[in-house]
Amino acid sequence: MQAGTLGDKANPWGVATFRTLKTVQPRSATEQVAFAKWLDQRSDREQARADRIHGGEGVIPVPLWIVLLLSAAIIFIFMLFFADSAERAVVQATMMGGVAIVISSTLLLLWFLDNPYHAGVGGLRPVAMERGIRILDQEAAVIGRKFTIPCDERGTPRGG
């Protein structure tokens, strides 16, 4: 997601999951309920994945950025017309600086919200996934088994 290329490929688990689903034949009522619940959860995971991919692409369109930047420039120029030779430079600088800081910080905030997957302060990180892996490792240790993650850090399935 950070590189912006996740949406360029099909989900590598989609085909494997489809093949597995074709082989399942739930017979009892309990199996059918469990299978239906599993399908619901799978659908929720796929929708969440699609939402994350969409969010990684940015949601603020280019025309809106153009309007925002143009508006910022016009407001800054408009503030220049408030210059009054009777006022001290500190007063004029405070007025101009205040407007410039508010507009700049708003544009930076919009850029930040439009690019959520980045390294550094405030960037979205895979904290929940890492926590889930730690919990699975702890549970595997309790039952005396080794848990092997079936994919690498890029989500590509491992052989075997």
Backbone hydrogen bonds in HBPLUS format (Angstrom, degrees):
<---DONOR---> <-ACCEPTOR-->    atom                        ^
c    i                          cat <-CA-CA->   ^        H-A-AA   ^      H-
h    n   atom  resd res      DA  || num        DHA   H-A  angle D-A-AA Bond
n    s   type  num  typ     dist DA aas  dist angle  dist       angle   num
A0004-GLY N   A0001-MET O   3.07 MM   3  4.96 137.7  2.26  94.5 107.0     1
A0008-ASP N   A0005-THR O   3.12 MM   3  5.41 161.6  2.16 111.5 117.2     2
A0014-GLY N   A0011-ASN O   2.98 MM   3  5.31 155.5  2.04 112.6 120.3     3
A0017-THR N   A0013-TRP O   2.91 MM   4  5.95 158.3  1.95 151.0 157.2     4
A0018-PHE N   A0014-GLY O   2.94 MM   4  6.12 155.8  2.00 145.5 152.5     5
A0019-ARG N   A0015-VAL O   2.96 MM   4  6.22 163.3  1.99 155.0 158.4     6
A0020-THR N   A0016-ALA O   3.06 MM   4  6.28 155.0  2.12 143.3 150.2     7
A0021-LEU N   A0017-THR O   2.88 MM   4  6.12 158.1  1.93 151.7 157.8     8
A0022-LYS N   A0018-PHE O   3.09 MM   4  6.36 146.5  2.21 147.8 155.9     9
A0023-THR N   A0020-THR O   3.10 MM   3  5.44 140.8  2.25 106.2 116.7    10
A0024-VAL N   A0021-LEU O   3.31 MM   3  5.37 149.5  2.40 101.1 109.5    11
A0032-GLN N   A0028-SER O   2.93 MM   4  6.21 156.7  1.99 150.3 157.0    12
A0033-VAL N   A0029-ALA O   2.94 MM   4  6.16 157.2  1.99 148.9 154.5    13
A0034-ALA N   A0030-THR O   2.94 MM   4  6.12 164.3  1.97 150.2 154.8    14
A0035-PHE N   A0031-GLU O   2.81 MM   4  5.94 156.0  1.87 146.0 153.2    15
A0036-ALA N   A0032-GLN O   2.91 MM   4  6.06 158.7  1.96 144.8 150.5    16
A0037-LYS N   A0033-VAL O   2.91 MM   4  6.14 157.5  1.96 148.9 155.2    17
A0038-TRP N   A0034-ALA O   2.89 MM   4  6.11 155.3  1.95 145.6 152.8    18
A0039-LEU N   A0035-PHE O   2.91 MM   4  6.20 153.8  1.98 147.9 154.9    19
A0040-ASP N   A0036-ALA O   2.97 MM   4  6.26 154.0  2.03 146.4 153.3    20
A0041-GLN N   A0037-LYS O   2.96 MM   4  6.26 160.7  2.00 152.0 156.7    21
A0042-ARG N   A0038-TRP O   2.88 MM   4  6.09 155.0  1.94 147.7 155.2    22
A0043-SER N   A0039-LEU O   2.92 MM   4  6.12 158.4  1.97 147.7 153.2    23
A0044-ASP N   A0040-ASP O   2.96 MM   4  6.26 154.9  2.03 147.3 154.3    24
A0045-ARG N   A0041-GLN O   2.89 MM   4  6.18 156.2  1.94 149.5 155.7    25
A0046-GLU N   A0042-ARG O   2.93 MM   4  6.21 160.3  1.97 152.8 158.0    26
A0047-GLN N   A0043-SER O   2.95 MM   4  6.17 156.9  2.01 148.2 154.6    27
A0048-ALA N   A0044-ASP O   2.91 MM   4  6.11 156.6  1.96 147.3 154.0    28
A0049-ARG N   A0045-ARG O   2.89 MM   4  6.11 153.7  1.95 147.1 154.5    29
A0050-ALA N   A0046-GLU O   2.95 MM   4  6.21 159.8  1.99 146.9 152.1    30
A0051-ASP N   A0047-GLN O   2.92 MM   4  6.17 153.5  1.99 146.8 154.3    31
A0052-ARG N   A0048-ALA O   2.92 MM   4  6.20 155.0  1.99 147.7 154.1    32
A0053-ILE N   A0049-ARG O   2.93 MM   4  6.20 160.7  1.97 153.4 158.5    33
A0054-HIS N   A0050-ALA O   2.94 MM   4  6.12 160.9  1.97 146.8 152.4    34
A0055-GLY N   A0051-ASP O   2.85 MM   4  6.04 157.2  1.90 147.0 153.7    35
A0056-GLY N   A0052-ARG O   2.94 MM   4  6.13 140.5  2.10 142.8 153.0    36
A0057-GLU N   A0054-HIS O   3.15 MM   3  5.39 147.1  2.26 103.3 112.7    37
A0058-GLY N   A0055-GLY O   3.43 MM   3  5.66 157.4  2.49 103.6 109.7    38
A0064-LEU N   A0061-PRO O   3.10 MM   3  5.53 125.6  2.41 107.7 120.7    39
A0065-TRP N   A0061-PRO O   3.24 MM   4  6.68 153.3  2.31 147.4 155.2    40
A0065-TRP N   A0062-VAL O   3.00 MM   3  5.03 113.4  2.46  98.6 115.0    41
A0066-ILE N   A0062-VAL O   2.95 MM   4  6.29 157.9  2.00 158.7 165.1    42
A0067-VAL N   A0063-PRO O   3.00 MM   4  6.27 161.2  2.03 148.1 152.4    43
A0068-LEU N   A0064-LEU O   2.88 MM   4  6.10 161.9  1.92 152.5 157.7    44
A0069-LEU N   A0065-TRP O   2.92 MM   4  6.11 166.9  1.94 154.7 157.7    45
A0070-LEU N   A0066-ILE O   2.90 MM   4  6.01 161.2  1.94 150.1 156.1    46
A0071-SER N   A0067-VAL O   2.84 MM   4  5.94 158.2  1.88 147.5 153.9    47
A0072-ALA N   A0068-LEU O   2.94 MM   4  6.17 153.0  2.01 144.2 151.6    48
A0073-ALA N   A0069-LEU O   3.03 MM   4  6.30 158.8  2.08 148.0 152.9    49
A0074-ILE N   A0070-LEU O   2.95 MM   4  6.21 160.9  1.99 151.8 157.2    50
A0075-ILE N   A0071-SER O   2.92 MM   4  6.10 163.7  1.95 152.4 156.5    51
A0076-PHE N   A0072-ALA O   3.01 MM   4  6.17 157.9  2.06 146.2 152.4    52
A0077-ILE N   A0073-ALA O   2.96 MM   4  6.22 162.6  1.99 151.2 155.6    53
A0078-PHE N   A0074-ILE O   2.80 MM   4  5.95 156.4  1.85 148.7 156.3    54
A0079-MET N   A0075-ILE O   2.95 MM   4  6.17 148.9  2.05 145.5 152.9    55
A0080-LEU N   A0077-ILE O   3.01 MM   3  5.17 132.5  2.24  98.8 112.1    56
A0081-PHE N   A0078-PHE O   3.07 MM   3  5.52 143.1  2.21 108.1 117.7    57
A0082-PHE N   A0079-MET O   3.02 MM   3  5.35 157.4  2.07 108.3 115.6    58
A0083-ALA N   A0080-LEU O   3.19 MM   3  5.63 162.6  2.22 111.8 115.4    59
A0087-GLU N   A0084-ASP O   3.00 MM   3  5.54 152.5  2.07 115.0 122.7    60
A0092-GLN N   A0088-ARG O   3.30 MM   4  6.66 165.1  2.32 151.2 154.8    61
A0093-ALA N   A0089-ALA O   2.78 MM   4  5.91 159.4  1.83 151.0 157.4    62
A0094-THR N   A0090-VAL O   2.89 MM   4  6.01 148.7  1.98 142.7 151.1    63
A0095-MET N   A0091-VAL O   3.08 MM   4  6.37 160.0  2.12 149.9 154.2    64
A0096-MET N   A0092-GLN O   3.00 MM   4  6.22 172.7  2.01 153.7 155.8    65
A0097-GLY N   A0093-ALA O   2.71 MM   4  5.64 157.9  1.76 143.4 151.3    66
A0098-GLY N   A0094-THR O   2.87 MM   4  5.84 158.1  1.92 143.3 149.2    67
A0099-VAL N   A0095-MET O   3.22 MM   4  6.41 167.7  2.23 148.7 151.4    68
A0100-ALA N   A0096-MET O   2.91 MM   4  6.06 163.8  1.94 151.2 156.6    69
A0101-ILE N   A0097-GLY O   2.83 MM   4  5.93 157.9  1.88 149.8 155.4    70
A0102-VAL N   A0098-GLY O   3.06 MM   4  6.25 165.8  2.08 149.9 153.4    71
A0103-ILE N   A0099-VAL O   3.01 MM   4  6.17 171.7  2.02 155.9 158.3    72
A0104-SER N   A0100-ALA O   2.90 MM   4  5.91 162.9  1.93 145.6 151.4    73
A0105-SER N   A0101-ILE O   2.86 MM   4  5.89 164.0  1.89 148.8 153.9    74
A0106-THR N   A0102-VAL O   3.01 MM   4  6.10 150.3  2.10 142.8 150.9    75
A0107-LEU N   A0103-ILE O   3.01 MM   4  6.26 161.1  2.05 151.5 156.1    76
A0108-LEU N   A0104-SER O   2.91 MM   4  6.14 157.3  1.97 150.0 156.8    77
A0109-LEU N   A0105-SER O   2.90 MM   4  6.01 152.0  1.97 140.9 148.6    78
A0110-LEU N   A0106-THR O   2.98 MM   4  6.24 157.9  2.03 148.2 153.7    79
A0111-TRP N   A0107-LEU O   2.98 MM   4  6.21 156.0  2.04 145.5 152.2    80
A0112-PHE N   A0108-LEU O   2.86 MM   4  6.07 158.3  1.91 147.6 153.8    81
A0113-LEU N   A0109-LEU O   2.92 MM   4  6.18 160.2  1.96 152.4 156.8    82
A0114-ASP N   A0110-LEU O   2.93 MM   4  6.05 138.5  2.11 140.9 152.4    83
A0114-ASP N   A0111-TRP O   3.17 MM   3  5.00 124.7  2.49  91.2 105.7    84
A0115-ASN N   A0111-TRP O   3.06 MM   4  6.23 123.0  2.39 142.0 155.5    85
A0115-ASN N   A0112-PHE O   3.25 MM   3  5.26 146.2  2.37  98.1 107.6    86
A0124-LEU N   A0116-PRO O   2.91 MM   8  5.91 170.8  1.92 158.1 161.2    87
A0123-GLY N   A0120-GLY O   3.32 MM   3  5.81 164.8  2.34 125.2 129.2    88
A0127-VAL N   A0125-ARG O   2.83 MM   2  5.52 141.2  1.98  97.2  90.4    89
A0130-GLU N   A0126-PRO O   2.98 MM   4  6.19 161.9  2.01 153.4 158.8    90
A0131-ARG N   A0127-VAL O   2.90 MM   4  6.11 154.9  1.97 149.6 156.7    91
A0132-GLY N   A0128-ALA O   2.93 MM   4  6.13 155.9  1.99 145.1 151.7    92
A0133-ILE N   A0129-MET O   2.98 MM   4  6.28 152.7  2.06 149.0 155.7    93
A0134-ARG N   A0130-GLU O   3.02 MM   4  6.30 155.7  2.08 145.2 151.6    94
A0135-ILE N   A0131-ARG O   2.98 MM   4  6.26 159.7  2.02 152.9 158.1    95
A0136-LEU N   A0132-GLY O   2.98 MM   4  6.20 158.6  2.02 146.2 152.2    96
A0137-ASP N   A0133-ILE O   2.92 MM   4  6.15 155.3  1.99 147.8 154.6    97
A0138-GLN N   A0134-ARG O   2.96 MM   4  6.25 155.5  2.02 148.1 154.6    98
A0139-GLU N   A0135-ILE O   2.90 MM   4  6.16 160.3  1.94 153.1 158.4    99
A0140-ALA N   A0136-LEU O   2.87 MM   4  6.04 153.9  1.94 146.7 154.2   100
A0141-ALA N   A0137-ASP O   3.00 MM   4  6.22 149.2  2.10 143.3 151.3   101
A0142-VAL N   A0138-GLN O   3.11 MM   4  6.40 145.3  2.23 142.0 151.0   102
A0143-ILE N   A0139-GLU O   3.24 MM   4  6.59 152.9  2.32 146.8 152.4   103
A0144-GLY N   A0140-ALA O   2.93 MM   4  5.95 108.6  2.45 134.0 151.8   104
A0145-ARG N   A0140-ALA O   2.79 MM   5  4.99 160.0  1.83 150.8 149.3   105
A0144-GLY N   A0141-ALA O   3.24 MM   3  4.84 148.4  2.35  90.4  99.6   106
A0158-ARG N   A0150-PRO O   2.91 MM   8  5.66 167.6  1.93 136.2 137.5   107
A0152-ASP N   A0156-THR O   2.97 MM   4  5.53 154.0  2.04 144.1 148.9   108
A0155-GLY N   A0152-ASP O   2.96 MM   3  5.33 165.9  1.98 117.0 121.4   109
